[in-house]
Amino acid sequence: MPIQAFPINCEGGLVLDKSVFVAKPGEAVTLENYEPSVTGGYAKMLGFNKYDDNQVTGAGGILGLAVWNEKIIAARGGNVMFSTGSGWTSITTARSDAERYSFSVYNWTGTEKIAMADGANDAATYDGSTYLALTGGAGSGAGTKPTAPEVVVEYKNHLFFSGMTSNKHLIQFSAPYSENDFSSASGAGQISVGDEIVGLASFRETLVIFCKNSIYRLGGSSVGDFVLQPVTRNIGCSSRFSIQEIGGDLIYLAPDGLRTIAGTQKIGDTELGTVSKQVQARLITLTEGQINNISSHVIRGKSQYRLYYPSGAATEANSTGLMAVLKRGADTGQIGWEYADLKGIKPMCAAHGNISNQDIVLHGDYDGGYVYQQENGSTLDGVSMACTYRTIDYNMGDVGIRKNMQRVVINYLGTGTVADVDMNLEYDYGDILLPSPELYDLLDPSGSAFYGSATMNTAEYGAAVYTPLYRQSVEGSGFAVALKFTDTSTNPTYTLKGFSLEFTPGARM
């Protein structure tokens, strides 16, 4: 019989909620350290290296990070320090017993400042030369300084604080343009929401208040016209460290998965409001320990949100996380989320920002005192990165016909190559009773490139666009087949755009 081809576009990301009968070609049942690309395909994830070869002074892990004024701010122990990449300079050594930090950047008078809170000390600000603990003035009620707030956010020329040890339901805010004035006569005040506050976010002319079991919006610009309105009273936020702005919306972790503010406000507290249905199995099983250790950041150039949830005892090799990419589907044209698993990154905290007009993504470790820059190199600070992509099981549209596999043709792009990528085929849904086909090393010279070149990674299709196609002869047969790609090399990144399964039909079951 003539050879038939079944082409597949790498699209859809990690999908855990579908049966083999409704899963779409290109979706994955395993996708680790391959990231769905906004331009299509699955790209080998970039690695990370130390931002500064020197440790942040102090004991324990990195408690907080911020990108500010062409510098990196890092907190460790009782110290807050800054670096431009060649050593850490002290901002203060006066903080103690700190928890994880919240930072907020603001500029009211022409001088950019950064505010900080940690749940154990007075909130403070830094303007590049002066560190100021916010002690406020004497008095009681609204005139009293916030006591050891966990969260600080600038909104409408006020500093807003939550997570005070005395009242977890309370928000306090400073007077306008005066971060150390908490007098009601000056325009400072407080708001109680009747629920334990988890986090705050200034977003689209409102302050979003994330609580344990509810979410609110605060509108207005001063104590005279602030208005509190509910987004939902029936579902809240699991961790303030999950809240990020991406795609003109706020994404956060709720008890039923990842949500956006827009979706929650539109649909309410039903599961339909989640954006992570296809990977819910990852999120609904998170332990309290994992949720307590959550961190997150955004990679804006890739429309990517990363959520890390390692347990305190996890090693880097076993640590886990989830990446979510907001992209337009090539087939549907619809904007949606695609997911992949993260392996080998264990941040205690994370941050992103801009230095010299370049996006920068960082994380801090649990015990070494180092800050790492992501999107940098092809290793995890010198350790090889394990990348795995296992497809869904393909029956080529007919579950009853045996497929005798002949070739797999792979389309990939990028500066890197598929050299040293291992590929194997699994037949009939991974039936362990079937003979296991050999592992194909795609660097094997028995494979060949298309378009006039016999040397891997030298083929060109046209003068300007580099689109190699690699053909690998394969063996075996089954009623369904899946591919598994594994890469543990230190080769540069590349993108798997798609592939074609070439087979001859066999007997019907």
C-alpha positions in Angstrom: 0.0 0.0 0.0 1.2 3.6 -0.6 2.6 5.5 2.3 0.1 7.9 4.0 1.1 11.0 5.9 -0.5 12.4 9.0 0.7 16.0 9.6 0.6 17.5 13.1 1.1 21.1 14.2 2.7 21.5 17.7 0.0 23.5 19.4 -2.4 23.2 22.3 0.1 22.6 25.1 -0.2 20.3 28.1 -3.7 18.8 28.3 -4.7 16.5 31.2 -8.5 16.5 31.1 -9.3 14.9 27.7 -9.8 11.4 26.5 -7.9 10.0 23.6 -11.0 10.4 21.4 -11.3 14.2 21.8 -7.7 15.3 22.3 -6.5 17.4 19.4 -3.4 16.7 17.3 -0.4 18.7 18.7 -1.6 18.6 22.3 0.7 17.0 24.8 0.2 14.6 27.8 3.8 15.5 28.9 5.4 18.8 28.2 8.3 19.6 30.6 10.6 22.5 30.0 9.3 23.0 26.4 7.3 26.2 26.3 4.4 26.9 24.0 5.6 29.7 21.7 3.4 32.7 20.8 4.7 32.2 17.2 3.8 28.5 17.2 5.4 25.3 18.2 7.1 24.1 21.4 10.4 25.8 22.2 13.2 24.3 24.4 13.1 26.6 27.4 16.0 28.9 28.2 18.0 28.4 31.3 19.3 30.6 34.1 22.6 31.8 35.6 23.7 33.8 38.6 22.8 37.5 38.2 25.7 38.3 40.5 28.4 35.8 41.4 28.4 37.2 45.0 25.9 36.1 47.6 23.5 38.5 49.2 24.7 39.1 52.7 22.7 37.4 55.4 21.3 34.0 56.4 18.7 31.8 54.8 17.1 32.3 51.5 16.2 35.3 49.4 13.1 36.8 50.9 12.2 39.3 48.2 13.3 40.7 44.9 12.5 43.9 42.9 13.8 45.5 39.8 14.2 49.2 40.5 16.1 52.2 39.1 18.5 50.1 37.0 19.2 48.0 40.0 18.2 44.7 41.6 16.9 44.9 45.1 17.2 41.8 47.2 16.3 41.0 50.8 18.0 38.3 52.9 17.7 37.9 56.7 17.6 41.4 58.2 19.4 42.9 55.2 18.1 44.7 52.1 20.7 45.2 49.4 21.1 46.3 45.8 23.3 45.2 42.9 24.0 46.1 39.3 25.7 42.7 38.7 29.1 43.0 40.4 28.5 42.9 44.2 25.8 43.8 46.7 25.6 47.1 48.5 23.7 47.5 51.7 20.5 49.6 51.9 19.8 48.6 55.5 20.8 45.9 58.0 18.1 47.0 60.6 15.3 44.6 59.7 14.9 41.3 61.5 12.7 38.2 61.7 11.5 39.0 58.2 9.0 37.0 56.2 8.8 37.3 52.4 8.7 40.8 51.0 6.3 43.0 49.1 7.7 45.9 47.1 6.0 48.8 45.3 7.6 51.5 43.1 6.2 55.0 43.0 7.2 58.5 42.0 5.2 61.5 43.5 7.7 64.3 43.4 10.1 63.6 40.6 12.2 61.1 42.7 11.4 57.4 42.2 11.2 55.5 45.4 10.6 51.9 46.4 8.4 50.9 49.4 8.8 47.6 51.2 6.9 45.5 53.7 7.6 42.0 55.1 5.0 41.1 57.8 7.5 41.5 60.6 8.9 45.0 60.6 7.8 48.6 60.0 7.2 49.3 56.3 9.9 51.4 54.8 10.9 53.4 51.7 14.2 53.9 49.9 15.0 56.7 47.4 18.5 55.7 46.3 20.3 57.4 49.3 17.9 57.4 52.3 16.2 54.4 53.9 13.2 55.5 55.9 11.2 53.3 58.3 7.6 54.4 58.3 6.9 55.1 61.9 4.2 57.7 61.4 3.1 59.9 64.4 1.7 59.3 67.8 -2.0 58.7 68.3 -4.6 56.0 67.8 -7.1 54.8 65.1 -6.5 56.0 61.6 -3.5 58.0 62.7 -1.5 55.0 63.8 1.2 53.5 61.6 0.4 50.1 60.1 1.9 47.4 62.4 4.2 45.0 60.5 2.2 45.0 57.2 2.7 42.1 54.8 1.8 44.0 51.6 2.4 47.5 50.3 1.0 48.9 47.0 0.9 52.4 45.7 -2.5 53.6 44.5 -3.7 57.1 43.6 -0.7 58.7 45.3 -1.2 56.8 48.6 0.6 53.9 50.0 -1.8 51.1 50.9 -1.0 48.4 53.4 -2.6 45.1 54.4 -1.7 42.0 56.5 -1.1 43.9 59.7 -0.6 41.6 62.7 -3.4 43.3 64.6 -6.1 42.9 62.0 -5.9 40.9 58.8 -9.3 42.3 57.6 -7.9 45.9 57.6 -6.4 48.1 54.9 -4.5 51.2 56.0 -3.4 54.0 53.6 -1.1 57.0 54.0 -2.0 60.6 53.3 -1.7 61.6 49.6 1.9 62.3 48.5 3.1 61.7 52.1 4.1 58.1 52.7 4.9 58.6 56.5 1.8 60.5 57.4 -1.0 58.4 58.8 -3.1 61.1 60.2 -6.8 61.2 59.1 -6.6 65.0 59.1 -4.1 64.8 56.3 -6.1 62.3 54.2 -4.9 59.0 55.6 -7.4 56.3 56.6 -8.4 52.7 56.9 -10.9 50.3 55.3 -12.2 47.0 56.7 -13.5 44.4 54.2 -14.7 41.7 56.6 -12.5 39.0 55.2 -8.8 38.1 55.7 -6.9 40.0 53.0 -4.4 38.0 51.0 -3.0 40.6 48.6 -3.4 43.9 46.8 -2.9 45.0 43.2 -3.2 48.4 41.6 -4.9 47.8 38.3 -6.8 49.9 35.7 -7.7 52.8 38.0 -8.8 50.6 40.8 -7.2 48.8 43.7 -8.1 45.1 43.6 -8.3 43.6 47.1 -7.8 39.8 47.1 -9.2 38.1 50.2 -9.3 34.5 51.4 -12.9 34.0 50.4 -13.8 37.1 48.4 -12.4 39.8 46.1 -13.2 43.5 46.0 -12.4 46.6 43.9 -11.7 50.0 45.5 -12.4 52.9 43.2 -11.9 56.7 43.6 -8.8 58.7 44.3 -9.0 60.0 47.9 -10.6 59.3 51.3 -13.4 61.6 50.2 -14.5 59.4 47.3 -13.2 55.9 47.8 -15.9 53.3 46.9 -15.6 49.6 47.8 -17.4 47.2 45.5 -17.4 43.4 45.4 -16.1 41.4 42.5 -17.2 38.1 44.1 -18.1 37.2 47.7 -17.8 33.5 47.1 -14.2 32.8 46.0 -10.9 34.2 46.9 -7.1 34.0 46.3 -4.9 31.3 47.6 -1.6 33.2 47.6 -0.6 36.8 47.1 2.6 35.6 45.5 0.5 34.2 42.6 -1.0 37.6 41.5 0.4 39.0 38.3 -0.7 41.4 35.5 -0.6 39.9 32.0 -2.6 40.5 28.8 -4.5 43.4 30.2 -5.8 41.4 33.1 -4.9 40.1 36.5 -4.2 36.3 36.9 -4.1 34.6 40.3 -4.4 31.2 42.0 -7.8 30.5 43.5 -8.9 27.3 45.3 -10.3 26.0 42.0 -7.4 26.9 39.8 -6.0 29.8 37.9 -8.4 32.7 37.3 -8.4 36.1 35.9 -10.2 39.1 37.3 -12.1 39.7 34.1 -13.3 36.1 34.0 -14.2 36.0 37.6 -16.2 39.3 37.4 -18.0 38.1 34.2 -18.8 34.5 35.2 -18.6 34.5 39.0 -17.5 31.8 41.3 -18.3 28.8 39.1 -15.5 26.6 37.7 -16.3 28.2 34.3 -14.3 31.2 35.5 -11.1 29.3 35.6 -8.6 29.5 32.8 -6.7 26.3 33.8 -9.3 23.5 33.2 -6.9 21.5 31.0 -4.3 21.3 33.8 -6.5 21.3 36.9 -5.0 18.1 38.0 -1.8 19.9 38.7 -3.4 22.7 40.8 -6.2 21.1 42.8 -3.7 18.7 44.4 -1.3 21.4 45.7 -0.6 20.9 49.4 -0.7 23.7 52.0 3.1 23.6 52.1 3.3 24.1 48.4 0.8 27.0 48.4 2.8 28.6 51.2 5.9 28.5 49.0 4.3 29.8 45.8 6.1 32.5 43.7 5.4 33.8 40.2 6.5 36.2 37.6 5.7 37.2 34.0 7.9 37.0 30.9 6.3 39.8 28.8 8.1 39.2 25.5 6.7 35.7 25.5 3.2 36.5 27.0 4.1 33.9 29.6 3.1 33.5 33.3 5.1 31.2 35.5 3.8 29.8 38.8 6.2 27.9 41.0 5.0 25.7 43.9 7.9 23.7 45.3 7.6 22.3 48.8 10.1 23.5 51.3 11.9 20.1 51.2 12.1 19.8 47.5 15.4 19.8 45.7 15.9 21.8 42.5 15.9 18.7 40.4 12.4 17.7 41.7 10.9 21.1 42.1 7.9 21.9 40.0 5.9 24.7 38.5 3.6 25.6 35.7 3.9 28.0 32.8 0.9 29.5 31.1 1.2 31.2 27.7 -1.5 33.6 26.4 -1.5 33.1 22.6 -3.7 33.1 19.6 -4.5 29.6 18.2 -3.2 29.0 14.7 -6.3 27.1 13.7 -9.0 28.9 15.7 -7.7 32.4 15.8 -9.0 32.6 19.4 -7.0 34.0 22.3 -6.4 31.3 25.0 -4.0 29.7 27.4 -1.5 26.9 26.7 0.4 25.2 29.5 3.6 23.3 30.2 5.3 21.9 33.3 8.4 23.5 34.8 11.1 21.3 36.2 14.3 22.1 38.0 13.6 25.7 39.1 13.0 26.2 42.8 12.5 29.9 43.6 11.8 31.3 47.1 10.8 34.5 45.4 10.7 35.8 41.8 10.5 39.2 40.1 10.5 40.8 36.6 11.2 44.3 35.4 13.2 46.4 32.9 16.8 47.5 33.0 18.2 49.5 30.1 15.1 48.9 28.1 15.5 45.2 28.4 13.2 42.8 30.2 14.8 41.0 33.1 13.5 38.0 34.9 14.9 36.9 38.3 14.5 34.4 41.1 16.1 33.9 44.5 17.0 30.7 46.1 16.0 29.0 49.4 19.3 28.7 51.2 22.3 29.8 49.1 21.8 33.5 49.1 22.0 33.8 45.3 19.9 35.7 42.8 19.5 34.1 39.3 18.7 35.6 36.0 16.3 33.6 33.8 16.1 33.5 30.0 19.8 33.1 30.1 21.8 30.3 28.5 20.8 26.7 28.0 21.5 25.2 31.5 20.2 25.6 35.0 23.2 27.4 36.4 25.5 24.8 34.8 23.3 21.8 35.3 21.8 20.3 32.2 18.0 20.8 31.8 15.7 17.8 31.1 13.1 18.6 28.4 10.4 16.1 27.6 7.5 16.2 25.1 5.1 13.3 24.9 2.3 13.6 22.3 -1.2 12.4 22.6 -1.9 8.9 21.1 -2.6 9.2 17.4 -5.0 6.7 15.7 -4.9 8.7 12.4 -8.7 8.9 12.3 -9.4 5.2 12.4 -9.0 3.2 15.7 -9.5 -0.1 13.9 -6.7 0.0 11.4 -3.1 -1.1 12.3 -0.5 1.5 11.2 2.9 0.2 10.1 5.2 3.2 10.8 7.8 4.1 8.2 9.1 7.6 9.0 8.8 10.6 11.2 9.5 14.0 9.5 10.2 16.8 12.0 10.0 20.5 11.3 12.1 22.6 13.7 13.4 26.2 13.8 15.9 28.2 15.8 19.6 28.7 16.5 19.8 25.4 18.1 19.3 21.9 16.6 17.5 18.7 17.4 21.0 17.1 17.7 21.1 14.9 20.8 17.3 14.8 21.0 16.1 11.3 21.7 12.8 10.1 20.1 10.9 7.0 20.8 7.5 5.6 19.7 4.9 4.2 22.0 2.3 2.0 20.5 -1.3 1.3 21.5 -1.5 3.7 24.4 1.8 2.6 26.0 0.9 -1.1 26.2 3.7 -2.6 28.3 3.1 -6.0 26.7 4.2 -4.7 23.3 7.8 -4.8 22.2 9.5 -1.4 22.9 10.9 0.1 19.7 14.5 1.4 19.8 15.4 4.9 21.0 16.2 7.1 18.0 19.0 9.6 18.4 18.1 12.4 16.0 21.8 13.0 15.5 22.1 9.5 14.0 23.6 9.9 10.5 21.0 7.5 9.2 18.6 10.4 9.5 18.8 13.0 6.7 17.9 16.6 6.2 15.6 17.7 3.4 16.2 20.2 0.6 19.6 19.2 -0.7 21.7 18.7 2.4 22.9 15.4 3.9 24.3 17.2 6.9 22.1 17.8 9.9 21.4 21.4 10.6 22.6 22.8 7.3 19.5 22.5 5.2 17.9 25.7 4.0 14.5 26.3 2.5 14.8 29.6 0.7 17.5 32.2 1.2 16.0 34.0 4.2 14.0 31.6 6.3 15.7 28.6 8.0 13.3 25.7 8.1 15.0 22.4 8.4 13.0 19.2 8.0 14.6 16.1 9.6 13.5 12.6 8.5 13.9 9.6 10.7 13.1 6.1 9.5 11.2 4.2 12.3 9.9 0.7 13.0 6.9 -0.9 14.7 3.2 -1.0 14.3 0.0 -0.5 16.3 -3.5 0.8 16.2 -2.3 4.1 17.8 1.1 5.7 18.2 2.6 8.4 20.3 6.0 10.2 20.1 8.2 11.1 23.0 11.0 13.6 22.6 13.7 13.9 25.3 16.5 16.4 25.5 19.1 16.6 28.3 21.7 18.3 26.3 23.2 21.8 26.8 22.5 22.7 23.1 20.9 26.1 22.4 17.2 26.5 22.1 15.1 25.4 19.1 11.4 25.1 18.4 9.6 22.0 17.4 7.0 23.4 14.9 5.4 20.1 13.9 5.9 16.7 12.4 4.4 14.2 10.0 3.8 10.6 10.7 4.3 8.4 7.6 2.8 4.9 7.7 1.2 2.2 5.6 -2.3 0.9 6.6 -2.4 -2.6 7.8 -5.1 -5.1 8.8 -8.3 -4.0 10.5 -8.9 -5.1 14.0 
